[in-house]
């Protein structure tokens, strides 16, 4: 029988990487330094490990139920009504996450580039772009991510590698930081930046080989987590932990302080912002698409397109609610840490109950998935 499941392992890994690397890359060193000072790279590494736990749980559940998304197999595991509550929590959380990502994008753009442009204009433009893009099936969704993947990863690695020549190793000592009191708080904050990996719940049912979802997850986390750690190492090495505490977007400042050899390009911030806009789009695209797919699955609808513009005003209103940047980042940190109960805690509960009850879905060969996803 011909395999009609369209998503390959490489595509799955690319989707995860381009989803994880997003708007949070700019304040990442600040979050890590506040928690661990010179131990910021360690905080980032441990945060990535926590993020991988959630992704691993999703992958293991996906391998047990290769034909269904979490909205569907949660009903088999804990019953319809409890599953509806869990699904609504997921939908609400990713709606908020989408709105906050759009707002953060808008703040960076009007502060750094388009200083005379109203914040609301930049936010609605990015949300409209994401809304239009979500009116595609899962195959197109995967191709869009795969297309942007090299343009996202390559320049980011180049900029970080060039910035390392200005780093001072003494700024990274001691590697465990001066105080560990705030580390757990910081680890959870950094882990929240990996919550976009929840998109794997809708990817696995369309993978050619769901049994390789764990491999795709591991590769993606090594790439995305490795890039995050290197960014923090470079930022702390160049500026030092105390200076980073005075910077709102340390990664952007790192790009400004970086130049190409022979001063071909004296500042890399313009190139970096172009890469960052791409990263924001792919992350926003995934969270918006994920929200729509979950709603359509919850109501047993075959087409999710009707929700693309229906959700737009609600997400836009949530995006403009924070009064300023400081309040926005306070909300982002709080929502991110609370969201870990949804993106890690909920899958953990489902996985444990599925093991206890011996619940398992049909094999892949039993019923090929439709190519449109």
Secondary structure, DSSP 8 states (H G I E B T S, - for coil): ------B-HHHHHHHHHHHHSSGGGTTHHHHHHHHHGGGHHHHHHHHHHHHHHHHHHHHHHHHHSTT--HHHHHHHHH-HHHHHHHHHHHHHHHHHHHHHHHHHHHHHHHHHT-TTS-HHHHHHHHHHHHHHHTSS-HHHHHHHHHHHHHHHHHHHHHHHHHHGGG--GGGG-STT-S--TTHHHHHHHHHHTTGGGGGHHHHGGGBTTGGGHHHHHHHHHHHHHHHHHHHHHHHHHHH-HHHHTT-S-HHHHHHHT---GGGSSS--HHHHHHHHHHHHHHHHHHHHHHHHHHHHHHTT-S--GGGTTTTHHHHHHHHHHS-SHHHHHHHHHHHHHHHHIIIIIHHHHHHHHHHHHT-----GGGS---TT-
